[in-house]
Amino acid sequence: MLDIPKNIEIVIDNDFKDYEVNGFLRKAIDSFLIPVLNRLPSGLFIKSSKQAKMVHEGATTHKALEVIYSFDNQLNFERGILDAFLTYFWQKTNHAKALRNRLRLVKKELEKAIHSFNKKEIRILNLACGSNRAIIEVIGLHKEKFDFEVFGVDKNDSAIEYGKSLASIFDIAHLFKWHKDTISNFLRSNNNIKFDIIEMVGFLDYIKDEKAVLLFDQIYSALSDDGIFITGNIKDNPEKRFVTDVVGWPNLIFRNESDLIKLLINSKFESSNIKIIYEPHNIHGVIKCKK
């Protein structure tokens, strides 16, 4: 196992008021419930509720994430009693909670990053921007205080169109420039532009180590002096089989702290400028690197 450099900070953000957490009773129930979840037939999950089917069909895309992000912790009986209770049940699994926690954690770190610059003009690059709710909500909140210029990059037309519609809802569409492209090609073709913040949360879960290191080097070069890179990765967890086999979220690459640090220190980022923060379920980690 890799010896973790002592100057890399690894923390779990346990500020309960900011996140969805489990109490003692839920933790006790999970010791029996999670083994059952991991062995459920995928077809049973898909047929259980409308939202479950949407998550399965949209797995790995912004469509599935938005179903999970938009859950309001309420029972919705529009599609019937059974659908309401089963939707509520799936949305209360640890992985669903952890995804919503990741969104909150990314927003928190974005706000810190924005306020860390002693200037009003902030240029942001949102890579794999299909899941860009964090960027849009934070910019929408601070649009009167800063002059933002935001570049959104995704190779999927649907993801870009969704980003445009979400930006319009927050009245910040005029701040965005959208690019249909791969991440590597965009960074290579626009190497004359420097960014204060680069966010790539969600994409690292699907790329192999060698490609990740190459991307990190490109991202490092695209950052302005003292620029900040925010990314994230899912960690091995008790609901792993439920997520991959039952929900049908394939091809996830699970990485622990040592795995992530190995990638980062093999890139141009220095260990003294790396911090890894996990949400309370210790499933999703958010990595913050400073140039």
VEXFI-296620 format. One record per residue (C-alpha): residue in three letters; y, z, x; residue number from 0. Coordinates in nm, 4 decimals, padded with zeros to 6 digits, m for minus. Last residue first. Example, Ala and Ser with C-alpha at 12.3 -4.5 7.8 and 13.67 -1.06 7.14 Angstrom:
BEGIN
sevo: SER py: m00.1060 pz: 00.7140 px: 01.3670 gukol: 1
sevo: ALA py: m00.4500 pz: 00.7800 px: 01.2300 gukol: 0
This chain:
BEGIN
sevo: LYS py: 02.4720 pz: m00.8392 px: m00.1661 gukol: 290
sevo: LYS py: 02.3848 pz: m00.5745 px: m00.4222 gukol: 289
sevo: CYS py: 02.0468 pz: m00.5511 px: m00.5913 gukol: 288
sevo: LYS py: 01.9635 pz: m00.3946 px: m00.9278 gukol: 287
sevo: ILE py: 01.6056 pz: m00.4038 px: m01.0489 gukol: 286
sevo: VAL py: 01.5198 pz: m00.3140 px: m01.4074 gukol: 285
sevo: GLY py: 01.1701 pz: m00.1816 px: m01.4670 gukol: 284
sevo: HIS py: 00.9770 pz: m00.2138 px: m01.7890 gukol: 283
sevo: ILE py: 00.6714 pz: 00.0019 px: m01.8583 gukol: 282
sevo: ASN py: 00.7779 pz: 00.3498 px: m01.7442 gukol: 281
sevo: HIS py: 00.8015 pz: 00.4608 px: m02.1089 gukol: 280
sevo: PRO py: 01.1412 pz: 00.6197 px: m02.0347 gukol: 279
sevo: GLU py: 01.3058 pz: 00.2989 px: m01.9012 gukol: 278
sevo: TYR py: 01.2553 pz: 00.2294 px: m01.5329 gukol: 277
sevo: ILE py: 01.5316 pz: 00.1879 px: m01.2760 gukol: 276
sevo: ILE py: 01.4820 pz: 00.0150 px: m00.9412 gukol: 275
sevo: LYS py: 01.7654 pz: 00.0228 px: m00.6850 gukol: 274
sevo: ILE py: 01.8199 pz: m00.2080 px: m00.3885 gukol: 273
sevo: ASN py: 02.1228 pz: m00.2193 px: m00.1556 gukol: 272
sevo: SER py: 01.9821 pz: m00.0170 px: 00.1343 gukol: 271
sevo: SER py: 01.6678 pz: m00.2325 px: 00.1250 gukol: 270
sevo: GLU py: 01.8614 pz: m00.5428 px: 00.2236 gukol: 269
sevo: PHE py: 01.8343 pz: m00.8592 px: 00.0127 gukol: 268
sevo: LYS py: 01.7555 pz: m01.1769 px: 00.2082 gukol: 267
sevo: SER py: 01.3980 pz: m01.2008 px: 00.0809 gukol: 266
sevo: ASN py: 01.0847 pz: m01.0344 px: 00.2163 gukol: 265
sevo: ILE py: 01.2538 pz: m00.7029 px: 00.1375 gukol: 264
sevo: LEU py: 01.2767 pz: m00.8069 px: m00.2277 gukol: 263
sevo: LEU py: 00.9216 pz: m00.9253 px: m00.2741 gukol: 262
sevo: LYS py: 00.7721 pz: m00.6193 px: m00.1044 gukol: 261
sevo: ILE py: 01.0013 pz: m00.3973 px: m00.3105 gukol: 260
sevo: LEU py: 00.8704 pz: m00.5481 px: m00.6321 gukol: 259
sevo: ASP py: 00.5054 pz: m00.5018 px: m00.5399 gukol: 258
sevo: SER py: 00.5657 pz: m00.1467 px: m00.4196 gukol: 257
sevo: GLU py: 00.7398 pz: m00.0548 px: m00.7448 gukol: 256
sevo: ASN py: 00.4602 pz: m00.1897 px: m00.9631 gukol: 255
sevo: ARG py: 00.4118 pz: m00.5508 px: m01.0680 gukol: 254
sevo: PHE py: 00.2439 pz: m00.7025 px: m01.3740 gukol: 253
sevo: ILE py: 00.2453 pz: m01.0821 px: m01.3881 gukol: 252
sevo: LEU py: 00.2332 pz: m01.1914 px: m01.7512 gukol: 251
sevo: ASN py: 00.0366 pz: m01.5098 px: m01.8135 gukol: 250
sevo: PRO py: m00.0233 pz: m01.4516 px: m02.1833 gukol: 249
sevo: TRP py: 00.1568 pz: m01.2658 px: m02.4649 gukol: 248
sevo: GLY py: m00.1105 pz: m01.2956 px: m02.7340 gukol: 247
sevo: VAL py: m00.0429 pz: m00.9847 px: m02.9403 gukol: 246
sevo: VAL py: m00.4113 pz: m00.8987 px: m02.9045 gukol: 245
sevo: ASP py: m00.5002 pz: m01.0301 px: m02.5584 gukol: 244
sevo: THR py: m00.1853 pz: m00.9896 px: m02.3440 gukol: 243
sevo: VAL py: 00.0011 pz: m00.7125 px: m02.5240 gukol: 242
sevo: PHE py: m00.2992 pz: m00.5109 px: m02.6395 gukol: 241
sevo: ARG py: m00.4624 pz: m00.5526 px: m02.2985 gukol: 240
sevo: LYS py: m00.1587 pz: m00.4088 px: m02.1206 gukol: 239
sevo: GLU py: m00.1128 pz: m00.1185 px: m02.3616 gukol: 238
sevo: PRO py: m00.2059 pz: 00.1468 px: m02.0993 gukol: 237
sevo: ASN py: 00.0507 pz: 00.0139 px: m01.8487 gukol: 236
sevo: ASP py: 00.0852 pz: m00.2206 px: m01.5530 gukol: 235
sevo: LYS py: 00.4558 pz: m00.2765 px: m01.4934 gukol: 234
sevo: ILE py: 00.6848 pz: m00.5398 px: m01.6444 gukol: 233
sevo: ASN py: 00.9536 pz: m00.6852 px: m01.4239 gukol: 232
sevo: GLY py: 01.3317 pz: m00.6920 px: m01.4105 gukol: 231
sevo: THR py: 01.6426 pz: m00.8640 px: m01.2762 gukol: 230
sevo: ILE py: 02.0026 pz: m00.7748 px: m01.2008 gukol: 229
sevo: PHE py: 02.1819 pz: m00.9277 px: m00.9018 gukol: 228
sevo: ILE py: 02.5207 pz: m00.7878 px: m00.7994 gukol: 227
sevo: GLY py: 02.7930 pz: m00.9482 px: m00.5880 gukol: 226
sevo: ASP py: 02.9425 pz: m00.7507 px: m00.2988 gukol: 225
sevo: ASP py: 03.0486 pz: m01.0835 px: m00.1411 gukol: 224
sevo: SER py: 02.9869 pz: m01.3521 px: m00.4030 gukol: 223
sevo: LEU py: 02.6315 pz: m01.4243 px: m00.5065 gukol: 222
sevo: ALA py: 02.4818 pz: m01.7741 px: m00.4890 gukol: 221
sevo: SER py: 02.3246 pz: m01.7131 px: m00.1463 gukol: 220
sevo: TYR py: 02.1425 pz: m01.4076 px: m00.2760 gukol: 219
sevo: ILE py: 02.0244 pz: m01.6060 px: m00.5775 gukol: 218
sevo: GLN py: 01.8751 pz: m01.8759 px: m00.3562 gukol: 217
sevo: ASP py: 01.6992 pz: m01.6133 px: m00.1450 gukol: 216
sevo: PHE py: 01.5730 pz: m01.4359 px: m00.4570 gukol: 215
sevo: LEU py: 01.4422 pz: m01.7674 px: m00.5886 gukol: 214
sevo: LEU py: 01.2429 pz: m01.8290 px: m00.2705 gukol: 213
sevo: VAL py: 01.1012 pz: m01.4757 px: m00.2881 gukol: 212
sevo: ALA py: 01.0004 pz: m01.5238 px: m00.6521 gukol: 211
sevo: LYS py: 00.8340 pz: m01.8572 px: m00.5760 gukol: 210
sevo: GLU py: 00.6078 pz: m01.6952 px: m00.3181 gukol: 209
sevo: ASP py: 00.5303 pz: m01.3987 px: m00.5428 gukol: 208
sevo: LYS py: 00.4277 pz: m01.5858 px: m00.8549 gukol: 207
sevo: ILE py: 00.6564 pz: m01.6363 px: m01.1526 gukol: 206
sevo: TYR py: 00.5979 pz: m01.5156 px: m01.5090 gukol: 205
sevo: ASP py: 00.7325 pz: m01.1591 px: m01.5262 gukol: 204
sevo: LEU py: 01.0260 pz: m01.2685 px: m01.3068 gukol: 203
sevo: PHE py: 01.1654 pz: m01.4603 px: m01.6045 gukol: 202
sevo: GLY py: 01.2368 pz: m01.1621 px: m01.8286 gukol: 201
sevo: VAL py: 01.5673 pz: m01.0470 px: m01.6798 gukol: 200
sevo: MET py: 01.7585 pz: m01.2932 px: m01.4614 gukol: 199
sevo: GLU py: 02.1183 pz: m01.1731 px: m01.4410 gukol: 198
sevo: ILE py: 02.3584 pz: m01.2873 px: m01.1678 gukol: 197
sevo: ILE py: 02.6865 pz: m01.1003 px: m01.1338 gukol: 196
sevo: ASP py: 02.9913 pz: m01.1817 px: m00.9195 gukol: 195
sevo: PHE py: 02.8968 pz: m01.5476 px: m00.8905 gukol: 194
sevo: LYS py: 02.9731 pz: m01.8022 px: m00.6214 gukol: 193
sevo: ILE py: 02.9880 pz: m02.1775 px: m00.6843 gukol: 192
sevo: ASN py: 02.9381 pz: m02.4253 px: m00.3959 gukol: 191
sevo: ASN py: 02.5596 pz: m02.4007 px: m00.4238 gukol: 190
sevo: ASN py: 02.5705 pz: m02.5742 px: m00.7608 gukol: 189
sevo: SER py: 02.2909 pz: m02.8296 px: m00.7221 gukol: 188
sevo: ARG py: 02.0539 pz: m02.5908 px: m00.5423 gukol: 187
sevo: LEU py: 02.1158 pz: m02.3073 px: m00.7849 gukol: 186
sevo: PHE py: 02.0698 pz: m02.5391 px: m01.0831 gukol: 185
sevo: ASN py: 01.7559 pz: m02.6923 px: m00.9334 gukol: 184
sevo: SER py: 01.5949 pz: m02.3569 px: m00.8666 gukol: 183
sevo: ILE py: 01.6736 pz: m02.2232 px: m01.2134 gukol: 182
sevo: THR py: 01.5441 pz: m02.5268 px: m01.3977 gukol: 181
sevo: ASP py: 01.8017 pz: m02.7148 px: m01.5999 gukol: 180
sevo: LYS py: 01.9779 pz: m02.7376 px: m01.9345 gukol: 179
sevo: HIS py: 02.3191 pz: m02.5990 px: m01.8447 gukol: 178
sevo: TRP py: 02.5558 pz: m02.4124 px: m02.0754 gukol: 177
sevo: LYS py: 02.9118 pz: m02.3111 px: m01.9915 gukol: 176
sevo: PHE py: 03.0168 pz: m01.9982 px: m02.1766 gukol: 175
sevo: LEU py: 03.3527 pz: m01.8235 px: m02.2340 gukol: 174
sevo: HIS py: 03.4437 pz: m02.0354 px: m02.5383 gukol: 173
sevo: ALA py: 03.1348 pz: m01.9084 px: m02.7210 gukol: 172
sevo: ILE py: 03.2721 pz: m01.5532 px: m02.7072 gukol: 171
sevo: ASP py: 03.3237 pz: m01.4761 px: m03.0767 gukol: 170
sevo: PHE py: 03.0259 pz: m01.2383 px: m03.0948 gukol: 169
sevo: ILE py: 02.8583 pz: m01.4554 px: m03.3598 gukol: 168
sevo: SER py: 02.9504 pz: m01.7634 px: m03.1553 gukol: 167
sevo: ALA py: 02.7678 pz: m01.6246 px: m02.8521 gukol: 166
sevo: LEU py: 02.4567 pz: m01.5804 px: m03.0652 gukol: 165
sevo: SER py: 02.4734 pz: m01.9399 px: m03.1851 gukol: 164
sevo: LYS py: 02.5203 pz: m02.0737 px: m02.8326 gukol: 163
sevo: GLY py: 02.2345 pz: m01.8645 px: m02.6985 gukol: 162
sevo: TYR py: 02.0085 pz: m01.9946 px: m02.9755 gukol: 161
sevo: GLU py: 02.0994 pz: m02.3518 px: m02.8861 gukol: 160
sevo: ILE py: 02.0260 pz: m02.2808 px: m02.5205 gukol: 159
sevo: ALA py: 01.6861 pz: m02.1318 px: m02.5979 gukol: 158
sevo: SER py: 01.5947 pz: m02.4219 px: m02.8263 gukol: 157
sevo: ASP py: 01.6871 pz: m02.6775 px: m02.5621 gukol: 156
sevo: ASN py: 01.4559 pz: m02.5175 px: m02.3026 gukol: 155
sevo: LYS py: 01.5261 pz: m02.5584 px: m01.9315 gukol: 154
sevo: ASP py: 01.7586 pz: m02.2597 px: m01.9275 gukol: 153
sevo: VAL py: 02.0876 pz: m02.1816 px: m01.7560 gukol: 152
sevo: GLY py: 02.3894 pz: m01.9985 px: m01.8999 gukol: 151
sevo: PHE py: 02.7088 pz: m01.9907 px: m01.6937 gukol: 150
sevo: VAL py: 02.9669 pz: m01.7298 px: m01.7910 gukol: 149
sevo: GLU py: 03.3372 pz: m01.7101 px: m01.7088 gukol: 148
sevo: PHE py: 03.4816 pz: m01.3773 px: m01.8124 gukol: 147
sevo: ASP py: 03.8433 pz: m01.2635 px: m01.8041 gukol: 146
sevo: PHE py: 03.8166 pz: m00.8903 px: m01.8567 gukol: 145
sevo: LYS py: 03.9517 pz: m00.6245 px: m02.0944 gukol: 144
sevo: GLU py: 03.9579 pz: m00.8152 px: m02.4236 gukol: 143
sevo: LYS py: 03.6065 pz: m00.9565 px: m02.3823 gukol: 142
sevo: HIS py: 03.4569 pz: m00.6140 px: m02.3102 gukol: 141
sevo: LEU py: 03.2295 pz: m00.5599 px: m02.6109 gukol: 140
sevo: GLY py: 03.1499 pz: m00.9277 px: m02.6547 gukol: 139
sevo: ILE py: 03.0692 pz: m00.9477 px: m02.2847 gukol: 138
sevo: VAL py: 02.8224 pz: m00.6609 px: m02.3229 gukol: 137
sevo: GLU py: 02.6621 pz: m00.8081 px: m02.6348 gukol: 136
sevo: ILE py: 02.6335 pz: m01.1559 px: m02.4836 gukol: 135
sevo: ILE py: 02.4823 pz: m01.0457 px: m02.1538 gukol: 134
sevo: ALA py: 02.2280 pz: m00.8158 px: m02.3202 gukol: 133
sevo: ARG py: 02.1342 pz: m01.0783 px: m02.5813 gukol: 132
sevo: ASN py: 02.0489 pz: m01.3316 px: m02.3099 gukol: 131
sevo: SER py: 01.6796 pz: m01.3829 px: m02.3767 gukol: 130
sevo: GLY py: 01.6934 pz: m01.7625 px: m02.3775 gukol: 129
sevo: CYS py: 01.9202 pz: m01.7459 px: m02.0732 gukol: 128
sevo: ALA py: 01.6574 pz: m01.8148 px: m01.8099 gukol: 127
sevo: LEU py: 01.9346 pz: m01.7424 px: m01.5588 gukol: 126
sevo: ASN py: 02.2631 pz: m01.5885 px: m01.6756 gukol: 125
sevo: LEU py: 02.5328 pz: m01.6440 px: m01.4119 gukol: 124
sevo: ILE py: 02.8458 pz: m01.4325 px: m01.4424 gukol: 123
sevo: ARG py: 03.2009 pz: m01.4856 px: m01.3118 gukol: 122
sevo: ILE py: 03.4339 pz: m01.1881 px: m01.3536 gukol: 121
sevo: GLU py: 03.8137 pz: m01.2143 px: m01.3441 gukol: 120
sevo: LYS py: 03.9744 pz: m00.8742 px: m01.4032 gukol: 119
sevo: LYS py: 03.9399 pz: m00.7237 px: m01.0580 gukol: 118
sevo: ASN py: 03.8273 pz: m00.4119 px: m00.8756 gukol: 117
sevo: PHE py: 03.4634 pz: m00.4825 px: m00.9379 gukol: 116
sevo: SER py: 03.2411 pz: m00.1864 px: m01.0256 gukol: 115
sevo: HIS py: 03.3358 pz: m00.2078 px: m01.3926 gukol: 114
sevo: ILE py: 03.1334 pz: m00.5234 px: m01.4442 gukol: 113
sevo: ALA py: 02.8335 pz: m00.3792 px: m01.2588 gukol: 112
sevo: LYS py: 02.8331 pz: m00.0567 px: m01.4591 gukol: 111
sevo: GLU py: 02.8497 pz: m00.2548 px: m01.7830 gukol: 110
sevo: LEU py: 02.5646 pz: m00.4760 px: m01.6685 gukol: 109
sevo: GLU py: 02.3572 pz: m00.1704 px: m01.5782 gukol: 108
sevo: LYS py: 02.3966 pz: m00.0222 px: m01.9266 gukol: 107
sevo: LYS py: 02.3251 pz: m00.3533 px: m02.0941 gukol: 106
sevo: VAL py: 02.0106 pz: m00.3936 px: m01.8840 gukol: 105
sevo: LEU py: 01.8991 pz: m00.0440 px: m01.9834 gukol: 104
sevo: ARG py: 01.9574 pz: m00.1066 px: m02.3528 gukol: 103
sevo: LEU py: 01.7590 pz: m00.4305 px: m02.3434 gukol: 102
sevo: ARG py: 01.4846 pz: m00.2607 px: m02.1438 gukol: 101
sevo: ASN py: 01.4671 pz: 00.0120 px: m02.4081 gukol: 100
sevo: ARG py: 01.4139 pz: m00.2535 px: m02.6732 gukol: 99
sevo: LEU py: 01.1282 pz: m00.3908 px: m02.4635 gukol: 98
sevo: ALA py: 00.9902 pz: m00.0402 px: m02.4058 gukol: 97
sevo: LYS py: 00.9861 pz: 00.0328 px: m02.7783 gukol: 96
sevo: ALA py: 00.7883 pz: m00.2849 px: m02.8430 gukol: 95
sevo: HIS py: 00.5483 pz: m00.1957 px: m02.5596 gukol: 94
sevo: ASN py: 00.5037 pz: 00.1597 px: m02.6827 gukol: 93
sevo: THR py: 00.3985 pz: 00.0546 px: m03.0299 gukol: 92
sevo: LYS py: 00.6514 pz: 00.1375 px: m03.3013 gukol: 91
sevo: GLN py: 00.7251 pz: m00.2250 px: m03.3909 gukol: 90
sevo: TRP py: 00.3566 pz: m00.2741 px: m03.4639 gukol: 89
sevo: PHE py: 00.3516 pz: 00.0165 px: m03.7127 gukol: 88
sevo: TYR py: 00.6764 pz: m00.0851 px: m03.8839 gukol: 87
sevo: THR py: 00.5422 pz: m00.4363 px: m03.9321 gukol: 86
sevo: LEU py: 00.2209 pz: m00.2855 px: m04.0706 gukol: 85
sevo: PHE py: 00.4107 pz: m00.0659 px: m04.3157 gukol: 84
sevo: ALA py: 00.6364 pz: m00.3426 px: m04.4442 gukol: 83
sevo: ASP py: 00.3627 pz: m00.6060 px: m04.4680 gukol: 82
sevo: LEU py: 00.1500 pz: m00.3663 px: m04.6718 gukol: 81
sevo: ILE py: 00.4360 pz: m00.2803 px: m04.9100 gukol: 80
sevo: GLY py: 00.5472 pz: m00.6340 px: m04.9812 gukol: 79
sevo: ARG py: 00.7458 pz: m00.9086 px: m04.8138 gukol: 78
sevo: GLU py: 01.0894 pz: m00.7676 px: m04.8999 gukol: 77
sevo: PHE py: 00.9661 pz: m00.4110 px: m04.8413 gukol: 76
sevo: ASN py: 01.1525 pz: m00.3488 px: m04.5145 gukol: 75
sevo: LEU py: 01.0776 pz: m00.0095 px: m04.3593 gukol: 74
sevo: GLN py: 01.3533 pz: 00.0928 px: m04.1204 gukol: 73
sevo: ASN py: 01.3639 pz: 00.1389 px: m03.7437 gukol: 72
sevo: ASP py: 01.6209 pz: m00.1426 px: m03.7151 gukol: 71
sevo: PHE py: 01.4031 pz: m00.4070 px: m03.5494 gukol: 70
sevo: SER py: 01.6314 pz: m00.6807 px: m03.4141 gukol: 69
sevo: TYR py: 01.5127 pz: m00.6557 px: m03.0526 gukol: 68
sevo: ILE py: 01.1463 pz: m00.7053 px: m03.1465 gukol: 67
sevo: VAL py: 01.1985 pz: m01.0171 px: m03.3570 gukol: 66
sevo: GLU py: 01.4546 pz: m01.1347 px: m03.1012 gukol: 65
sevo: LEU py: 01.2002 pz: m01.1079 px: m02.8226 gukol: 64
sevo: ALA py: 00.9531 pz: m01.3249 px: m03.0097 gukol: 63
sevo: LYS py: 01.2063 pz: m01.6043 px: m03.0602 gukol: 62
sevo: HIS py: 01.3488 pz: m01.5690 px: m02.7081 gukol: 61
sevo: THR py: 01.0211 pz: m01.7012 px: m02.5711 gukol: 60
sevo: THR py: 00.7116 pz: m01.5588 px: m02.3964 gukol: 59
sevo: ALA py: 00.5273 pz: m01.5240 px: m02.7311 gukol: 58
sevo: GLY py: 00.6893 pz: m01.7201 px: m03.0142 gukol: 57
sevo: GLU py: 00.3750 pz: m01.7801 px: m03.2177 gukol: 56
sevo: HIS py: 00.2462 pz: m01.4259 px: m03.1589 gukol: 55
sevo: VAL py: 00.5836 pz: m01.2642 px: m03.2295 gukol: 54
sevo: MET py: 00.6290 pz: m01.4695 px: m03.5453 gukol: 53
sevo: LYS py: 00.2786 pz: m01.3830 px: m03.6656 gukol: 52
sevo: ALA py: 00.3474 pz: m01.0120 px: m03.6150 gukol: 51
sevo: GLN py: 00.6763 pz: m01.0528 px: m03.7991 gukol: 50
sevo: LYS py: 00.5060 pz: m01.2002 px: m04.1041 gukol: 49
sevo: SER py: 00.2505 pz: m00.9223 px: m04.1182 gukol: 48
sevo: SER py: m00.1164 pz: m00.8389 px: m04.0587 gukol: 47
sevo: LYS py: m00.2470 pz: m01.1938 px: m04.0175 gukol: 46
sevo: ILE py: m00.1548 pz: m01.2235 px: m03.6487 gukol: 45
sevo: PHE py: m00.2775 pz: m00.8733 px: m03.5637 gukol: 44
sevo: LEU py: m00.6125 pz: m00.9273 px: m03.7312 gukol: 43
sevo: GLY py: m00.6527 pz: m01.2615 px: m03.5572 gukol: 42
sevo: SER py: m00.6060 pz: m01.0945 px: m03.2171 gukol: 41
sevo: PRO py: m00.9089 pz: m00.8769 px: m03.2784 gukol: 40
sevo: LEU py: m00.8295 pz: m00.5129 px: m03.1950 gukol: 39
sevo: ARG py: m00.9740 pz: m00.3667 px: m02.8771 gukol: 38
sevo: ASN py: m00.6547 pz: m00.2709 px: m02.6956 gukol: 37
sevo: LEU py: m00.5107 pz: m00.1195 px: m03.0126 gukol: 36
sevo: VAL py: m00.8116 pz: 00.1113 px: m03.0466 gukol: 35
sevo: PRO py: m00.7828 pz: 00.2310 px: m02.6860 gukol: 34
sevo: ILE py: m00.4096 pz: 00.2900 px: m02.7563 gukol: 33
sevo: LEU py: m00.4630 pz: 00.5057 px: m03.0659 gukol: 32
sevo: PHE py: m00.6739 pz: 00.7908 px: m02.9268 gukol: 31
sevo: SER py: m00.4583 pz: 00.9002 px: m02.6310 gukol: 30
sevo: ASP py: m00.1634 pz: 00.7619 px: m02.8243 gukol: 29
sevo: ILE py: m00.1934 pz: 01.0370 px: m03.0857 gukol: 28
sevo: ALA py: m00.1225 pz: 01.3055 px: m02.8240 gukol: 27
sevo: LYS py: 00.1798 pz: 01.1166 px: m02.6945 gukol: 26
sevo: ARG py: 00.3001 pz: 01.0739 px: m03.0511 gukol: 25
sevo: LEU py: 00.2719 pz: 01.4491 px: m03.1139 gukol: 24
sevo: PHE py: 00.4571 pz: 01.5420 px: m02.7929 gukol: 23
sevo: GLY py: 00.7513 pz: 01.3155 px: m02.8701 gukol: 22
sevo: ASN py: 00.7750 pz: 00.9538 px: m02.7715 gukol: 21
sevo: VAL py: 01.0972 pz: 00.7840 px: m02.6651 gukol: 20
sevo: GLU py: 01.3312 pz: 00.5177 px: m02.7969 gukol: 19
sevo: TYR py: 01.6341 pz: 00.5138 px: m02.5689 gukol: 18
sevo: ASP py: 01.9978 pz: 00.6130 px: m02.5218 gukol: 17
sevo: LYS py: 01.9891 pz: 00.9721 px: m02.6515 gukol: 16
sevo: PHE py: 01.6751 pz: 01.0383 px: m02.4504 gukol: 15
sevo: ASP py: 01.8426 pz: 00.9904 px: m02.1111 gukol: 14
sevo: ASN py: 01.5146 pz: 00.9602 px: m01.9250 gukol: 13
sevo: ASP py: 01.6162 pz: 00.6825 px: m01.6879 gukol: 12
sevo: ILE py: 01.3174 pz: 00.6699 px: m01.4535 gukol: 11
sevo: VAL py: 01.4250 pz: 00.6370 px: m01.0918 gukol: 10
sevo: ILE py: 01.3500 pz: 00.4446 px: m00.7738 gukol: 9
sevo: GLU py: 01.6210 pz: 00.4437 px: m00.5032 gukol: 8
sevo: ILE py: 01.5503 pz: 00.2385 px: m00.1915 gukol: 7
sevo: ASN py: 01.6829 pz: 00.4169 px: 00.1188 gukol: 6
sevo: LYS py: 01.3475 pz: 00.5791 px: 00.1910 gukol: 5
sevo: PRO py: 01.1781 pz: 00.2448 px: 00.2457 gukol: 4
sevo: ILE py: 00.8596 pz: 00.2273 px: 00.0359 gukol: 3
sevo: ASP py: 00.5517 pz: 00.2131 px: 00.2547 gukol: 2
sevo: LEU py: 00.3518 pz: m00.0787 px: 00.1173 gukol: 1
sevo: MET py: 00.0000 pz: 00.0000 px: 00.0000 gukol: 0
